Amino acid sequence: MNYHDAHRPYIGAVVNALTTAGIGVDDWFADPDDPRDACIFLATAATETHYPGEAIVLSWNEEDGWLIGGGQPNEPLNWVADIYTRDVLPTPQQVVTAARAALIAAPSTLYGLAPLFREFEDDTDGFEERLAAYHVHPNV
């Protein structure tokens, strides 16, 4: 798998873990541009209790890890918050646990920079090898 798509299987594994845990997902994408990133659009049924009227997303990038954000549907996000996974590449189950906590009690909004776990140009930190663990088939 090429460098720019290497995160797609990991994001897919997180989506599968979310849906298996009963947290609905409406859509998702994995963006190949540097730094690589992804966005998971959570289903309204999973978010409406604590975020009524808002579209809620889980956002990931290879430098900052996982964030949650919300705003009006089809509009830019009004707020973004860290979901405290403490790693740029937590296991899918760790993302589910952190997302569930963020869906129950709104995390503090980030007013500055998100935590920086790594620089996307860092090719000696073992990140690519950790991503490769999610490549279950060479054509994924």
Secondary structure, DSSP 8 states (H G I E B T S, - for coil): --GGGTTHHHHHHHHHHHHHTT--EEEEEEE-SSS-EEEEEE-HHHHTTTSTT-EEEEEEETTTEEEEEEESTTS--SEEEE---SSSS--HHHHHHHHHHHHHS------S-------TT--SSSHHHHHHTT--STT-
